[in-house]
Amino acid sequence: MDLHLTPTTFAQMVDHTILSPTATRSDVERVCAEARRFATASVCVNPYWVSLVSELLTGSSVRTCSVVGFPLGADTAAGIAQTAARAIADGAHEIDMVLPLGPLLDGDHTAVISHLEQVLNAGEASFKVIIESAALTDEHIVQACTCAVAAGADFVKTSTGFHPAGGASVEAVALMRSTVGPSVGVKASGGIRTLADVRSMIAAGADRLGMSATASVLAELS
């Protein structure tokens, strides 16, 4: 993959993210203003803020992204699908959902795929499935990615950034890319803070980056 990054090509790969439970309206407004200035791919927020973000990004190329079933992925599929449908109605173009880890670890792949399909059918949006790769073995990473692709996901994503096992790793991104092939996106998220981090994730196969340190990486690139 071409690693000749410019500020523009880097920003176009970034979901500029603010998912802290203590984020305030002014915090979200600041992130949206940054995203408009940087021309990032999206702003990623909790469902509570989707309407505001959609309004603030109107007239820009920046898309609105909402997490659902976040950060545990342990709600019912019906509940998560309802949240996703509401987020889409409120203006979300992209939905990042958490795969249910319990059924995956039980080996019940039929249940995992059914769960994902219910949410992915919630509306017209681009869906990313978060597999929490740091908490999984390589075998489970492959199984999670295979389930996500079978359900129709547009992207697989490494991490919520909230699990104690950690965030994205180069090894996980490379394994995810080799599993899903070229037609499904791979989003690296969790602990990406420097230009070196960015380059290593892209080299491993990531084509989307979830991060809040966008401004500092842009400063390194300038």
N, C-alpha and C positions, 0 to 999 in steps of 0.2 A: 504494500500500500504506500502511496505517495505521502511522505512525511514532510514535504515542503509546505509548512503551515504559514499562513499569513493571518493577521488579525481577523480578516473577513472569513476565511475558510474555517478557522478555529471557531469563531462565534456561531457560524451556521451549524455546527455540530452540537452546540450546548443547549441543554435544558437548564436554564438559570433557575435555581431551586431555592425555595424557602419553605421548609416543612416543620420548623420548630413549633411545638404546641404553644409557646409563649409569643409567637409572632404577632405583632400589632398591625393595625391598618397602616400606620406610617411606615412600618417595615416592608409591608407588601407593596406599598406605593413606591418606595425607594427601589425595590427590586425590579418593578415594572419599568420605571424610568431608566434604570441601567440597561435592561433588556432592549428597550427601544433604541437607546443610544448605541449599544453594541450590535444590534440586529441579530440576536441569538435565535435559535430554532424555536424555543418556547420559554414560557415561565411555568414552572411546576409548583403547585400549591395543594394544600388540603382543600376538600370540597367546600368548606365554609367560605373560602375566598374566591371561588370561581367566577361568580357574577361580577365582582369588583375587578378582577384581573381582565376578564373579557372586555369590560367597559374601558379600562385603562389602555388596553392594547388595540382598541379599534383604530383602523386606519394604518396600522403597521403590518409588517410581514411576520411578526412574532405570534406564534400560536399559543393558545391557552391549554395547559396540561393539568389534569387532576389525578391525584392518587386515590385509590379506593381499596377497601379492605386492608387498610394500612395502619400500623406496620406489621400486624401479626398474620393476616390472611386467614383468620380463624372464625370469621362470621359465616353465616349461611350464604350460599350462592344467590339466593333470592334477595337477601338483604343487600349484598354487594352490587347486584345487578340494578336494584332500585336506586342506589346511590350513584352508580355510573350513569343511569338514564337521566337522573336529575342534573348531574354535572354537565352532561351533553346538552340538555335543555337550557342550562345556564350559560352555555357558550364554550364548553370544553371541546377542543379538537382532538385531543389525545388523552388516553386513559392509561395510567400505570397501576396495574392490579397485582396483588401478592398471591402467589400460588399457595394452596393449602399444603403445608409441609407434612402434617400428620398422615393423611392418606398416601402421600408419596412414599414416606418412610415405611408405611405398612405394605407397600407394593400394590396398592389398589389404584392402578393407573386408569382404569375405566372411570372410577369416581373422580379422579383429578381432572380428566379430560371433560367429563360432564359438567363439573363445577366451572371450569374455565369457559366452556361453550355458553353456559347460561349468562355469564357476565359479558362475554364478547358479543352476544346477540342483543345487548341492551340498547344499541343505537349506532348511528354512523359516526365512527371515530377511528383513529389509529390506536391499536391496543398493544401495550407492552406488558409482558408477564415477568414479574420479579420472582426469581427463584431462590434468593438468599444463598448464593453460592458458597460463602464462607462457612456456612453451617452444614454443608453437604460433602459427601465423598465424591470422587470423580464419577463413580458409577451413578450416583443419584443426580449429579449435574446433568449427565447425558440423558437420564430418564426424564428429568424435569423439562429439559429442552425439547425432547421428543414429544412429550405430552403437550407442551405449549404450541408446537408446530402443528400437531394433529388437531388441536382445537381452533387453529386459524389465527394465531397471534402474528402481529406484524413485526414485533421485536421480542427478544428475550433480554432481560435486564439482570445484572448481577445481584443487586443488594438494595435494601431499604435505607441503609446507613444507620439503622437503629439497633441492629442485632449485636449482642456482645461478641459474637464470633468474628466480626469485622466486616469490611467492605469489599471493594473490587480487588482482584489480584490479576496479574498478567496471565498466570497459568489458567485461571478460571475463564477469562475472556477468550483465550486461545482455544480452550476445549469447547466452549459454547459456540464459537465461530465454526470450528470443524464439524460440530454436530448439526447445526442448523443450515450450513451451506451458505451460498451467496445471496439467496433470495429473501432471507429473513434478517432483519437488523439485529445488532447486538449493542446494547447500551451498558456502558460501564458507569457505575455510580457507587459512591461511598469512599471517602478518603482521597479523592483526586484533588490535589491542592497546588501542584507546581507544573511548570511546562514539561519537566522530565516525566512526571506522572502521565500527563496527557500524551506525550509521544509514545510512551511504553504501551499505553492502552490502545492507541490507534495501531501501532505495529502489531499488536496481538490480534487485532481484528475488530475493534470497536468502531462503529460508525455514528454513535451518539454518546454523549457524555453528560451525566447528571452531576452538577456541581454548583457550589455557591462561591467558589474562589475565582470566578470568571475574570473579575477586574485585575486581580494580581497576575494571572497568567497572561492576560492581554498586555500588561505592563512589561512582562518578560519578553514578549514578542515584539514590542515596539522599540 
